[in-house]
Amino acid sequence: MSKTLKKIGAVAVAIAWILCITGTSQARYKKETISWVQQSLQTLNYYKGKVTGNLDRVTKDAIKAFQKDQHLKVDGKPGKKTRKAIKKALEGKAKEGKRPNESTKSPPKEK
């Protein structure tokens, strides 16, 4: 095997390893969904960052804190149960007279 092919193989392995350890959960959720979660968790005082649509560490930490408080599986992912709980929490806040933003009312549809 030539040195070039060995280098290409090593680079491919390194990329695969990086993807594995950093997680590929971003691709599973639409940017629109992540933005909705971020904005909603801001309204609920869990997320302090900028609304970027990226499932970064700060967003995952906010999701985990919310999941823990809601007695959900704590995994930092904005899955269906988590989004449903966020929507319910926003509705509860609206009933208290603390009306959430228009954009936080309903989560975007995920497949």
DAPEVEN-V999363 format. One record per residue. N is the residue number from 1. RES is the residue in one small letter. PSI is psi in degrees with one decimal (NA if undefined). Layout:
n:N res:RES psi:PSI
n:N res:RES psi:PSI
//
This chain:
n:1 res:m psi:137.1
n:2 res:s psi:161.8
n:3 res:k psi:-35.7
n:4 res:t psi:-45.3
n:5 res:l psi:-36.8
n:6 res:k psi:-41.8
n:7 res:k psi:-42.4
n:8 res:i psi:-43.1
n:9 res:g psi:-41.4
n:10 res:a psi:-40.3
n:11 res:v psi:-42.6
n:12 res:a psi:-41.4
n:13 res:v psi:-41.9
n:14 res:a psi:-42.8
n:15 res:i psi:-44.4
n:16 res:a psi:-40.6
n:17 res:w psi:-43.3
n:18 res:i psi:-45.6
n:19 res:l psi:-37.1
n:20 res:c psi:-46.2
n:21 res:i psi:-26.1
n:22 res:t psi:-14.0
n:23 res:g psi:148.7
n:24 res:t psi:22.5
n:25 res:s psi:-21.2
n:26 res:q psi:-42.4
n:27 res:a psi:-22.3
n:28 res:r psi:-26.3
n:29 res:y psi:141.0
n:30 res:k psi:147.5
n:31 res:k psi:-37.4
n:32 res:e psi:-40.9
n:33 res:t psi:-45.8
n:34 res:i psi:-41.3
n:35 res:s psi:-43.2
n:36 res:w psi:-44.1
n:37 res:v psi:-46.7
n:38 res:q psi:-48.1
n:39 res:q psi:-41.5
n:40 res:s psi:-43.1
n:41 res:l psi:-24.3
n:42 res:q psi:-46.9
n:43 res:t psi:-35.4
n:44 res:l psi:6.3
n:45 res:n psi:34.8
n:46 res:y psi:-30.6
n:47 res:y psi:127.1
n:48 res:k psi:-3.7
n:49 res:g psi:-172.8
n:50 res:k psi:150.2
n:51 res:v psi:107.7
n:52 res:t psi:-21.4
n:53 res:g psi:6.7
n:54 res:n psi:135.8
n:55 res:l psi:74.2
n:56 res:d psi:-177.9
n:57 res:r psi:-41.8
n:58 res:v psi:-40.6
n:59 res:t psi:-45.4
n:60 res:k psi:-40.5
n:61 res:d psi:-39.7
n:62 res:a psi:-41.8
n:63 res:i psi:-43.6
n:64 res:k psi:-42.9
n:65 res:a psi:-43.8
n:66 res:f psi:-47.0
n:67 res:q psi:-42.7
n:68 res:k psi:-47.0
n:69 res:d psi:-28.4
n:70 res:q psi:4.4
n:71 res:h psi:40.7
n:72 res:l psi:168.9
n:73 res:k psi:124.6
n:74 res:v psi:99.8
n:75 res:d psi:-4.9
n:76 res:g psi:11.0
n:77 res:k psi:139.6
n:78 res:p psi:58.7
n:79 res:g psi:-180.0
n:80 res:k psi:-46.0
n:81 res:k psi:-38.6
n:82 res:t psi:-44.7
n:83 res:r psi:-38.2
n:84 res:k psi:-40.7
n:85 res:a psi:-36.7
n:86 res:i psi:-45.4
n:87 res:k psi:-43.2
n:88 res:k psi:-40.9
n:89 res:a psi:-37.9
n:90 res:l psi:-40.1
n:91 res:e psi:-40.1
n:92 res:g psi:-38.7
n:93 res:k psi:-36.7
n:94 res:a psi:-37.4
n:95 res:k psi:-27.4
n:96 res:e psi:-2.6
n:97 res:g psi:5.9
n:98 res:k psi:81.5
n:99 res:r psi:122.8
n:100 res:p psi:163.6
n:101 res:n psi:153.7
n:102 res:e psi:-40.5
n:103 res:s psi:-9.3
n:104 res:t psi:0.8
n:105 res:k psi:-46.8
n:106 res:s psi:136.0
n:107 res:p psi:148.5
n:108 res:p psi:155.0
n:109 res:k psi:131.9
n:110 res:e psi:151.2
n:111 res:k psi:NA
//
